Amino acid sequence: MQLTATKAIITGGASGLGEATARHFRAEGASVTLLDRDASRGAALADEIGAHFCETDVTDEASVAAAIDSAVAAMNGLTCAVNCAGIAPPAKTLGREGPHPLSLYQSVIDINLVGSFNVARLAAAAMAKAQPDENGMRGVIINTASIAGFEGQKGQVAYASSKGGILGMTLPMARDLSRDNIRVMAIAPGIFATPMLKGLPQEVQDALAKDVTCPQRLGDPAEYAKLAGFIVQSDYLNGTSIRIDGALRMQ
């Protein structure tokens, strides 16, 4: 697959890793549809980079189905889905105020894990209808995991659970979709300079950066975007996850 011929949907596309991926894909000539709950930011970004936008709740089947239908119509097909939508509220299993709120845990799982699966399964159905490219491939799904899926920290039990689920579904989903020549990959970022982290005090950001082995800094969302683009163009990458973390191993 080539980025110039790629027709991609990107969830969480209005900010952070999703925005960076959308900008990179468009700069390389791909057709892009942004899926995000933030209608004002999503529409503005889509207008800026020449993309299509659909206000979408990834946890809602009807919302995602309508967004994919709209994306297929706008781009005349679908060959790539990048799932970047996610949340990471901190809470310990047993904190000072009591047990981890069950509703918060369910919300994280619903958005990060169930939402990614919801988009992936419906995107796969659309991709399966496409004509294969010259190498016989129909599409690729890229889900966002995290190094927290391997080495979750205190207060990350919900987030780590959701990202561990992303890692766990990568290979079986790739096997499921092999008949349709659709690849499935996961990217596991380390500590990246997304809006969520940029909102922290500078001294906290600096302290986090010091834990990274090399280079000793926060990841740039553009680096995630370039890796996603590389995955799209590398047909033999399938059924696995790639860490992008500066060799950081959380203690």
C-alpha positions as a printed NumPy array, in Angstrom:
array([[  0.   ,   0.   ,   0.   ],
       [  1.078,   3.558,  -0.704],
       [  0.049,   6.567,   1.338],
       [ -0.82 ,   8.468,  -1.837],
       [ -3.558,   5.911,  -2.539],
       [ -4.637,   5.407,   1.084],
       [ -8.181,   6.219,   2.224],
       [ -8.05 ,   6.458,   6.   ],
       [-10.321,   7.074,   8.941],
       [ -8.597,   8.308,  12.11 ],
       [-10.39 ,   8.252,  15.455],
       [ -9.409,  10.856,  17.999],
       [ -8.338,  12.726,  14.912],
       [ -8.966,  16.227,  16.255],
       [ -5.977,  16.304,  18.619],
       [ -2.841,  14.583,  19.842],
       [ -1.631,  11.443,  18.08 ],
       [ -4.697,  11.387,  15.832],
       [ -4.191,  14.952,  14.656],
       [ -0.508,  14.336,  13.943],
       [ -1.391,  11.22 ,  11.955],
       [ -4.026,  13.073,   9.976],
       [ -1.585,  15.866,   9.125],
       [  1.124,  13.422,   8.051],
       [ -1.204,  11.29 ,   5.949],
       [ -2.627,  14.333,   4.173],
       [  0.856,  15.742,   3.566],
       [  1.734,  12.44 ,   1.874],
       [ -1.347,  12.561,  -0.342],
       [ -3.731,  10.238,   1.519],
       [ -7.463,  10.851,   1.722],
       [ -8.473,  11.275,   5.379],
       [-11.667,  11.322,   7.397],
       [-11.414,  12.484,  11.005],
       [-13.668,  10.84 ,  13.602],
       [-13.929,  12.69 ,  16.91 ],
       [-16.42 ,  13.821,  19.55 ],
       [-15.068,  17.386,  19.39 ],
       [-17.152,  18.762,  16.538],
       [-15.713,  22.288,  16.5  ],
       [-12.057,  21.247,  16.626],
       [-12.583,  18.323,  14.265],
       [-14.358,  20.393,  11.639],
       [-11.775,  23.181,  11.853],
       [ -8.849,  20.786,  11.469],
       [-10.515,  18.964,   8.587],
       [-11.047,  22.262,   6.806],
       [ -7.425,  23.27 ,   7.443],
       [ -5.823,  20.102,   6.042],
       [ -8.388,  19.24 ,   3.383],
       [ -9.972,  16.263,   5.129],
       [-13.504,  15.049,   5.832],
       [-14.943,  15.125,   9.372],
       [-17.607,  13.092,  11.178],
       [-18.643,  13.759,  14.752],
       [-18.428,  10.265,  16.241],
       [-18.81 ,   8.382,  19.502],
       [-16.582,   5.316,  19.099],
       [-18.548,   3.405,  21.736],
       [-21.817,   3.737,  19.807],
       [-22.425,   1.247,  16.992],
       [-24.816,   3.452,  15.043],
       [-22.528,   6.496,  15.321],
       [-19.504,   4.602,  14.006],
       [-21.481,   2.884,  11.254],
       [-22.805,   6.242,  10.04 ],
       [-19.324,   7.776,  10.168],
       [-17.813,   4.955,   8.133],
       [-20.602,   5.179,   5.567],
       [-19.939,   8.915,   5.291],
       [-16.182,   8.351,   5.014],
       [-16.578,   5.731,   2.286],
       [-18.829,   8.064,   0.32 ],
       [-16.476,  11.038,   0.748],
       [-13.285,   9.127,  -0.107],
       [-14.768,   6.59 ,  -2.527],
       [-13.64 ,   3.706,  -0.353],
       [-11.729,   2.784,   2.792],
       [ -8.312,   1.124,   3.07 ],
       [ -7.014,   2.179,   6.493],
       [ -8.303,   2.757,  10.019],
       [ -6.14 ,   4.284,  12.76 ],
       [ -7.616,   4.193,  16.261],
       [ -6.259,   6.997,  18.443],
       [ -9.339,   7.866,  20.521],
       [ -8.749,   7.26 ,  24.204],
       [ -8.809,   8.544,  27.776],
       [ -6.508,   7.968,  30.757],
       [ -8.077,   9.094,  34.045],
       [ -5.933,   8.042,  37.048],
       [ -7.349,   5.989,  39.933],
       [ -5.929,   3.32 ,  42.209],
       [ -7.632,  -0.004,  42.83 ],
       [ -8.001,   1.126,  46.44 ],
       [ -7.408,   4.8  ,  47.05 ],
       [ -7.798,   7.147,  49.97 ],
       [-11.429,   7.717,  49.07 ],
       [-12.235,   4.045,  48.658],
       [-12.288,   1.453,  45.87 ],
       [-11.733,   2.383,  42.24 ],
       [-15.087,   3.667,  40.873],
       [-16.514,   0.893,  38.722],
       [-18.152,   3.379,  36.373],
       [-14.776,   5.018,  35.683],
       [-13.175,   1.643,  34.944],
       [-16.014,   0.731,  32.588],
       [-15.76 ,   4.092,  30.825],
       [-12.041,   3.639,  30.127],
       [-12.565,   0.103,  28.818],
       [-15.529,   1.212,  26.704],
       [-13.693,   4.058,  24.992],
       [-10.174,   2.668,  24.69 ],
       [-10.81 ,  -1.032,  24.075],
       [-14.426,  -1.566,  23.066],
       [-14.343,   1.611,  20.994],
       [-11.263,   0.464,  19.106],
       [-12.826,  -2.935,  18.459],
       [-16.094,  -1.328,  17.357],
       [-14.323,   0.835,  14.788],
       [-12.031,  -1.987,  13.657],
       [-14.819,  -4.498,  13.   ],
       [-16.981,  -2.027,  11.064],
       [-13.994,  -0.658,   9.147],
       [-13.006,  -4.219,   8.212],
       [-16.471,  -4.814,   6.768],
       [-16.054,  -1.747,   4.541],
       [-12.497,  -2.669,   3.531],
       [-13.53 ,  -6.206,   2.586],
       [-15.729,  -4.755,  -0.173],
       [-12.797,  -2.988,  -1.84 ],
       [-10.857,  -4.251,  -4.81 ],
       [ -7.428,  -5.526,  -3.712],
       [ -4.357,  -3.549,  -4.702],
       [ -1.604,  -4.873,  -6.963],
       [ -0.255,  -6.943,  -4.057],
       [ -3.649,  -8.389,  -3.223],
       [ -4.135,  -6.292,  -0.075],
       [ -7.38 ,  -4.557,   0.866],
       [ -6.491,  -2.604,   3.957],
       [ -4.815,  -2.164,   7.319],
       [ -6.085,  -1.45 ,  10.824],
       [ -3.74 ,   0.255,  13.307],
       [ -4.805,   0.318,  16.956],
       [ -3.103,   2.392,  19.637],
       [ -1.889,   0.422,  22.634],
       [  0.633,   1.804,  25.147],
       [  3.698,   0.737,  27.058],
       [  1.275,   0.791,  30.001],
       [ -0.164,  -2.369,  28.461],
       [  3.177,  -4.012,  29.342],
       [  4.258,  -2.042,  32.425],
       [  1.318,  -0.234,  33.966],
       [  2.002,   2.251,  36.748],
       [  0.207,   3.006,  39.997],
       [ -3.138,   4.579,  39.256],
       [ -3.201,   3.118,  35.731],
       [ -5.148,  -0.082,  36.343],
       [ -8.03 ,   0.891,  34.04 ],
       [ -5.814,   2.392,  31.346],
       [ -3.341,  -0.503,  31.456],
       [ -6.216,  -3.   ,  31.252],
       [ -7.597,  -1.301,  28.158],
       [ -4.221,  -1.125,  26.431],
       [ -3.376,  -4.704,  27.368],
       [ -6.622,  -5.649,  25.647],
       [ -5.486,  -3.844,  22.494],
       [ -2.262,  -5.837,  22.519],
       [ -4.13 ,  -9.072,  23.106],
       [ -6.58 ,  -8.668,  20.243],
       [ -3.964,  -7.776,  17.606],
       [ -2.908, -11.264,  16.538],
       [ -6.324, -12.976,  16.617],
       [ -7.869, -10.077,  14.71 ],
       [ -5.091, -10.306,  12.105],
       [ -5.81 , -14.016,  11.779],
       [ -9.546, -13.387,  11.511],
       [ -9.076, -10.844,   8.719],
       [ -6.365, -12.651,   6.775],
       [ -8.984, -14.198,   4.507],
       [ -9.904, -10.687,   3.362],
       [ -6.253,  -9.579,   3.06 ],
       [ -6.648,  -6.972,   5.801],
       [ -3.695,  -6.465,   8.139],
       [ -3.904,  -5.531,  11.833],
       [ -1.161,  -3.808,  13.817],
       [ -0.782,  -2.056,  17.161],
       [  1.495,   0.81 ,  18.133],
       [  2.53 ,   1.062,  21.793],
       [  3.698,   4.628,  22.475],
       [  5.691,   5.665,  25.494],
       [  5.393,   9.134,  27.02 ],
       [  4.359,  11.51 ,  24.248],
       [  3.841,  15.262,  24.231],
       [  0.099,  15.095,  23.659],
       [ -2.281,  17.822,  24.908],
       [ -2.948,  15.71 ,  28.022],
       [  0.736,  15.738,  29.017],
       [  1.355,  19.291,  27.838],
       [ -1.217,  20.378,  30.409],
       [  1.084,  19.22 ,  33.222],
       [  3.54 ,  21.649,  34.864],
       [  6.856,  21.918,  33.008],
       [  8.778,  20.432,  35.936],
       [  6.573,  17.327,  35.774],
       [  7.158,  17.018,  32.027],
       [ 10.906,  17.366,  32.577],
       [ 10.853,  14.691,  35.279],
       [  9.01 ,  12.291,  32.977],
       [ 11.476,  12.955,  30.172],
       [ 14.429,  12.076,  32.428],
       [ 13.133,   8.506,  32.745],
       [ 13.441,   7.932,  28.993],
       [ 16.629,   6.067,  28.088],
       [ 17.522,   7.772,  24.796],
       [ 16.685,  10.287,  23.466],
       [ 15.88 ,  11.77 ,  26.875],
       [ 12.742,  13.653,  25.951],
       [  9.023,  13.186,  25.422],
       [  7.927,  11.612,  22.173],
       [  6.73 ,  13.864,  19.356],
       [  3.274,  12.928,  18.005],
       [  4.764,  13.364,  14.517],
       [  6.962,  10.335,  15.26 ],
       [  3.889,   8.225,  15.966],
       [  2.368,   9.501,  12.72 ],
       [  5.434,   8.53 ,  10.688],
       [  5.379,   5.039,  12.205],
       [  1.708,   4.674,  11.298],
       [  2.555,   5.716,   7.753],
       [  5.407,   3.205,   7.615],
       [  3.056,   0.438,   8.741],
       [  0.593,   1.334,   5.995],
       [  3.347,   1.036,   3.387],
       [  4.886,  -2.189,   4.751],
       [  2.657,  -5.09 ,   3.746],
       [  4.659,  -7.66 ,   5.704],
       [  3.964,  -5.965,   9.035],
       [  0.988,  -7.794,  10.476],
       [ -0.349,  -9.213,  13.722],
       [  2.074,  -7.589,  16.139],
       [  2.74 ,  -4.441,  18.174],
       [  5.591,  -1.965,  17.832],
       [  6.879,  -0.012,  20.831],
       [  7.923,   3.592,  20.222],
       [  9.235,   4.739,  23.575],
       [ 12.939,   5.681,  23.527],
       [ 13.693,   2.359,  25.307],
       [ 11.676,   3.463,  28.335],
       [ 10.775,   0.583,  30.659],
       [  8.441,   1.746,  33.384],
       [  9.421,   0.652,  36.904]])
